[in-house]
């Protein structure tokens, strides 16, 4: 009985040692895979970020151009038209009052 118990104990120790070795190798493999994934993501994300930065710069330039060449003159013309309309309205009321 003692011999059987000792044999089972020794086999359990060997199995646990082998299991620990397998888990250790798997953890090393996993760490290498994670490092490779991090490098791949870095190589993929940098060009995307550069492209996004270029797009933002282009949009800024476009909005500035549109603002300077279209919006500002349009607002000035609308302001002038509104002011002219108000002046004409005041002048018409002034004539009717006399």
Order of alpha helices (4+ residues) and beta strands (2+ residues): alpha-alpha
